[in-house]
Amino acid sequence: MEARRTTKDYKEFDIIAIPEDVPEVGIRAGTEGAVVEVMPDGTLVVDVVNEAGHTIDMIYVTPEPEPRVVGRWHVGEG
């Protein structure tokens, strides 16, 4: 079993799985994205791209105490 990661374990360019569905933009739990920023409070800004490499959305994930989506910034098409 993998040890739980804490905020300090994450860095830019890490690949993480989005912990829950984001139905507004069609992202399903488990979709992978790249961490583009670790904010001072530990929130991860995760870039999720489609197969063509275009950003679908920027998802804000807090890794502690359990990973969860806490927001999004819609930057994709549509």
PAFIVEX-302401 format. One record per residue (C-alpha): residue in one letter; x, y, z. Coordinates in steps of 0.1 Angstrom, whole numbers, plus 5000, padded with zeros to 4 digits. Example, Ala and Ser with C-alpha at 12.3 -4.5 7.8 and 13.67 -1.06 7.14 Angstrom:
// PAFIVEX-302401
(tikol a (5123 4955 5078)) (tikol s (5137 4989 5071)) 
***
This chain:
// PAFIVEX-302401
(tikol m (5000 5000 5000)) (tikol e (5013 5034 4990)) (tikol a (5020 5059 5019)) (tikol r (4997 5089 5019)) (tikol r (5014 5120 5004)) (tikol t (5014 5153 5023)) (tikol t (5014 5188 5008)) (tikol k (5052 5191 5011)) (tikol d (5056 5159 4990)) (tikol y (5042 5176 4959)) (tikol k (5062 5197 4934)) (tikol e (5056 5213 4900)) (tikol f (5053 5189 4871)) (tikol d (5042 5160 4893)) (tikol i (5015 5139 4876)) (tikol i (4985 5133 4899)) (tikol a (4951 5117 4896)) (tikol i (4921 5141 4900)) (tikol p (4904 5126 4931)) (tikol e (4867 5131 4921)) (tikol d (4845 5138 4891)) (tikol v (4843 5174 4878)) (tikol p (4811 5169 4856)) (tikol e (4809 5205 4844)) (tikol v (4838 5198 4821)) (tikol g (4837 5161 4817)) (tikol i (4866 5152 4840)) (tikol r (4863 5119 4857)) (tikol a (4879 5108 4890)) (tikol g (4913 5092 4882)) (tikol t (4920 5115 4852)) (tikol e (4956 5125 4854)) (tikol g (4969 5161 4853)) (tikol a (5002 5179 4859)) (tikol v (5008 5201 4889)) (tikol v (5016 5235 4876)) (tikol e (5018 5253 4910)) (tikol v (5018 5245 4947)) (tikol m (5001 5274 4964)) (tikol p (5014 5287 4998)) (tikol d (4985 5270 5016)) (tikol g (4993 5237 4999)) (tikol t (4966 5237 4973)) (tikol l (4977 5221 4940)) (tikol v (4968 5238 4907)) (tikol v (4965 5209 4883)) (tikol d (4964 5213 4845)) (tikol v (4942 5187 4828)) (tikol v (4946 5183 4791)) (tikol n (4928 5164 4763)) (tikol e (4943 5139 4739)) (tikol a (4953 5168 4716)) (tikol g (4973 5184 4744)) (tikol h (4949 5214 4749)) (tikol t (4940 5224 4784)) (tikol i (4905 5213 4795)) (tikol d (4906 5230 4829)) (tikol m (4928 5240 4858)) (tikol i (4916 5220 4888)) (tikol y (4924 5231 4924)) (tikol v (4931 5200 4946)) (tikol t (4938 5200 4983)) (tikol p (4958 5169 4992)) (tikol e (4951 5169 5029)) (tikol p (4936 5154 5049)) (tikol e (4921 5135 5020)) (tikol p (4926 5146 4984)) (tikol r (4896 5166 4971)) (tikol v (4887 5191 4944)) (tikol v (4882 5226 4959)) (tikol g (4878 5246 4928)) (tikol r (4884 5251 4891)) (tikol w (4894 5277 4866)) (tikol h (4879 5270 4833)) (tikol v (4903 5278 4805)) (tikol g (4894 5253 4779)) (tikol e (4873 5256 4748)) (tikol g (4835 5257 4750)) 
***
